[in-house]
Amino acid sequence: MTIDERQDEIIAEFEELDDWMDRYQLLIDMGSSMEPLAEEYKTEQNLIDGCQSRVWLHASKDDEGLLHFKADSDALIVKGIISLLIGILDGQLADDILHADLYFIDRIGLREHLSPTRSNGLVAMVKRIHDYALVL
């Protein structure tokens, strides 16, 4: 499935919910269902700077050149945000990740419903994913 197809699925899922409290709950549920990050990857190197909460992101590349991400956070909503990003970008080629227009962020209203510090954290998460795509 392409990045845009995954984004469209997320948009449809969020559009089913009118209330932002329900959307926050969906984010929390997405984060809670994410596989926990192994303790060995909760290192300073994998910690994302610029996030109010602690967020770790580990990336690897498989034999086919696809990038895979695993993450964790100590904050429920932030864990949901990183799980959204991973759900869209995991298993994609680095070039596709680097050139993706992550339009889902604005289409689901995420940016406008995050505090300024969480918005900065979202930008930092996307930047770290791009950094991994550049070096792996």
C-alpha positions in Angstrom: 0.0 0.0 0.0 1.3 3.4 -0.9 1.9 6.3 1.5 -1.0 8.2 0.1 -3.3 5.2 0.3 -2.4 4.8 4.0 -3.0 8.5 4.6 -6.4 8.3 3.0 -7.3 5.4 5.3 -6.3 7.4 8.3 -8.3 10.5 7.1 -11.4 8.3 6.6 -11.0 6.8 10.1 -10.7 10.3 11.7 -13.6 11.7 9.6 -15.9 9.2 11.2 -15.4 11.0 14.5 -16.9 14.5 14.9 -15.7 15.2 18.4 -12.1 15.9 19.1 -12.3 14.1 22.4 -13.1 11.0 20.4 -10.2 11.7 18.0 -7.8 12.1 21.0 -9.1 8.7 22.3 -8.5 7.2 18.9 -4.9 8.5 19.0 -4.5 7.1 22.5 -5.9 3.7 21.3 -3.5 3.7 18.3 -0.5 4.3 20.6 -1.7 1.7 23.1 -1.9 -0.9 20.4 1.6 -0.2 19.1 4.1 -3.0 19.9 6.4 -1.8 22.8 9.9 -0.7 21.8 12.5 -3.1 23.2 14.5 -1.5 26.1 17.7 -1.9 24.1 16.5 0.8 21.7 15.5 3.3 24.4 18.8 5.0 24.1 19.9 8.7 23.9 20.7 8.1 20.2 17.1 7.1 19.5 15.6 9.9 21.6 14.0 12.6 19.5 15.0 16.2 20.5 12.4 18.8 20.4 9.6 16.8 21.9 8.1 17.8 25.3 7.7 14.1 26.1 10.3 11.4 25.7 10.0 9.7 22.3 12.3 7.1 21.0 12.4 6.1 17.4 14.4 3.2 16.0 14.8 2.5 12.3 16.2 -0.3 10.2 16.4 -1.2 6.6 15.5 -4.6 5.2 17.1 -6.5 2.2 14.6 -5.0 -0.2 15.5 -1.4 0.8 12.3 -0.8 2.8 12.6 1.2 6.1 11.0 -0.1 9.2 10.3 1.9 12.3 9.6 1.1 15.9 8.9 3.7 18.6 7.7 4.4 22.1 6.8 7.4 24.2 6.1 8.1 27.8 3.0 10.2 26.9 -0.2 8.6 25.5 -1.2 11.2 22.9 2.4 11.5 21.7 2.7 7.7 21.4 -0.5 7.9 19.3 1.0 10.5 17.0 4.2 8.6 16.4 2.1 5.4 15.8 0.2 7.4 13.1 3.5 8.4 11.4 4.8 4.8 11.6 1.6 3.4 10.3 1.9 5.5 7.2 5.7 5.4 6.6 6.8 2.0 7.8 7.7 -0.5 5.1 8.3 2.3 2.5 11.4 3.1 0.4 13.6 6.0 1.7 13.0 8.0 -1.5 9.2 7.7 -1.1 9.4 8.8 2.5 11.6 11.8 1.7 9.2 13.0 -1.1 5.9 12.2 0.7 3.5 15.0 1.3 2.1 14.2 4.7 -1.2 15.9 4.0 -3.1 13.8 6.5 -1.8 16.0 9.4 -3.8 19.0 8.2 -6.7 17.0 6.8 -7.5 15.4 10.1 -7.0 18.7 12.0 -4.1 17.3 14.0 -1.9 20.4 13.8 -4.6 22.8 14.9 -5.6 20.6 17.9 -2.1 20.1 19.3 -0.4 22.4 21.8 2.5 24.4 20.4 5.0 22.1 22.2 3.3 19.0 20.8 3.2 20.5 17.3 7.0 21.1 17.6 7.3 17.5 18.7 5.4 16.4 15.6 7.8 18.3 13.4 10.7 16.8 15.2 9.3 13.3 14.7 8.9 13.9 10.9 12.4 15.3 10.7 13.9 12.3 12.5 12.1 9.9 10.1 13.5 11.9 7.2 17.0 11.9 8.8 16.8 8.1 9.0 15.6 7.9 5.4 18.7 9.9 4.3 21.3 7.8 6.1 19.9 4.2 5.9 
